[in-house]
Amino acid sequence: MNTELHRHLDVSLRLSTLLELAQKKGLEAQSTSLEAFREKFVIHKPLDSLDAVLNEFTLFQKVLDRPEIIERVGSEVIEDCWAEGTGTVELRFSPLFVGEFSKLSWDEILGSFERGIQRGLARHPEMKAGLICIASRNYGPEEVGRTVEFFLANQTRFIGIDLAGSEDSFPCRVFVESFRQAELAHANITIHAGESGGPENVWEAIELLGAKRIGHGIRSIEDPALVRKLREKRICLEVCPTSNWLTRCVSSFQDHPLGQLLREGVPVSINTDDPAIFGTTLPQEFEIAWKQIGLSNSELAQCRKYAEQASFIR
Ligand SMILES: [Zn+2]
């Protein structure tokens, strides 16, 4: 069974569920078929930038507006991961993002996701899942600080904390003070960095924010000293090939540095990021890594092993 470290729960809705909810709320015409919706909603070709993808996310915010819907999504994501052959999954969500339109309290959001996940796990007791709290950097340092406080108040219910969003407009150094609290509390920290931004962002994530893992981190390949640091400190990169291609962080799969990072001894894992919006699954990402990026079977097995070793779920 696979281990997946990087999957956004709040944008992981099954497409059929997303369409059903959007139709119920009048956000999508009743006549829209699943195929037509897939064609319109799923991103098939590279967008202008990572920021352009981030703008696509409002539909998720609009439909995740009641505890029972959030619970359903939690349960369905577990079912979907199981169907993909995943035995251990780390699911991340941003309370600020989910609560922004719905006005549900963060406590209510966390509790609803937890109930859904428990419901899913009850059907697959051999599976393991854990929640990572995302601090959304686009809302600025004050809101990130509030999210870190929420995380610390609920630290036993989360396996770790993440910083996500636009790294170009909101570099890691802006959030040092908030993440210091998480570091002092010995939290497991993973940071989105080196995706669209350069290696300096990965350095900052490690040295200023205490990252134990890096979300994406593919541009680390540009800096040999950083590659050495990742290798020596066993800092695992959570790489998401389709996501990197669709957000134009790489120009083609053939140019993806996944294989090179692996051969340099950097622990690298393979993940889906936002499977609904990118129209992917974990087996599909492994297939891309094999067929298009050119990893061998033993390298794929190595990625599986790195994911197991780097998991925050113990
Ligand atoms: Zn991500």
Residues whose N, C-alpha, C, O or C-beta is under 5 A from the ligand:
A	BS01	ZN	D273
